[in-house]
Amino acid sequence: MFEIFSQGLFEGVKPMMVIRDHLVRHPDRCLHNGICIPICPTSAWLSTPPYKFDPSRCLESCRLCLDACPSQAIFAVFKKGEKLLEPQKK
């Protein structure tokens, strides 16, 4: 389910896991407190440790788990040219 993002190619760089093409989870930072579970509107985070992730349920534009994570173990990976905010129509 998880893919290794980095094998520690540089000294001191820890491996990370690609959760989806737009999210990365850093396992060493995770506090395993499950805060990301109830915030997810699609229940993409499984409720038992180690809190695995079902990427097929993830809404790409949601990113609520990023804001909820106190240790910043989950973070976004932005693609070149991706718009962060859409202008509001009047």
Order of alpha helices (4+ residues) and beta strands (2+ residues): beta-beta-beta-alpha-alpha-beta
